[in-house]
Amino acid sequence: MPMQYKVDVLAMLKETGYNTNKIRKEKIMGEAMLQKLRSGQMVSWATLETLCLLLDCQPGDLIEFVKNTE
């Protein structure tokens, strides 16, 4: 996978007051997106935009491109 997370996004959300219960309750994102974050899978651009708004950051603060050396 050429894209990967640079940080633990769920931990960052928790630090800013957004635990998974609050995210679900306020319908910020669905369980499927939370599960993708838990497993390190890439989320949609819309979800990435939401994460950047909540965390007050840029996409490059969350993800990085890693060359495949195979």
C-alpha positions in Angstrom: 0.0 0.0 0.0 1.7 3.2 -1.1 -0.2 5.5 1.3 0.0 5.0 5.1 -0.9 6.9 8.2 1.9 8.8 9.9 0.1 9.0 13.2 -2.5 7.2 15.2 -5.6 9.1 14.0 -8.0 7.7 16.6 -5.6 8.6 19.4 -5.3 12.2 18.0 -9.1 12.4 17.9 -9.3 11.2 21.5 -6.8 13.8 22.6 -9.0 16.6 21.1 -12.1 15.3 22.8 -13.5 13.0 20.0 -13.7 9.5 21.3 -15.4 6.9 19.1 -18.7 7.1 21.1 -18.9 10.8 20.5 -18.1 10.4 16.8 -20.9 7.9 16.4 -23.4 9.8 18.6 -22.8 13.1 16.7 -22.8 11.2 13.4 -19.4 12.7 12.4 -18.5 9.4 10.6 -19.9 5.9 10.5 -18.6 2.7 12.0 -17.2 1.6 8.7 -14.8 4.6 8.5 -13.9 4.1 12.2 -13.1 0.4 11.4 -10.9 1.5 8.5 -9.0 3.8 10.8 -8.5 1.1 13.3 -7.1 -1.3 10.8 -4.9 1.3 9.0 -6.9 1.3 5.8 -7.2 4.5 3.8 -10.5 6.4 4.2 -12.4 8.5 1.7 -11.4 12.0 0.7 -14.5 13.3 2.5 -13.6 11.5 5.7 -10.0 12.8 5.4 -11.4 16.3 5.1 -13.5 15.8 8.2 -10.5 14.5 10.1 -8.5 17.6 9.0 -11.3 19.9 10.2 -11.6 18.1 13.6 -7.8 18.0 14.2 -7.0 21.4 12.6 -4.4 19.9 10.4 -3.4 19.2 6.8 -3.7 15.8 5.0 0.1 15.6 4.9 0.1 15.7 8.7 -1.9 12.4 8.7 -0.8 10.4 5.7 2.3 9.9 3.7 3.3 8.3 0.4 5.7 5.3 0.7 7.4 4.0 -2.4 7.0 0.3 -3.1 10.5 -1.2 -3.4 9.3 -4.5 -4.8 
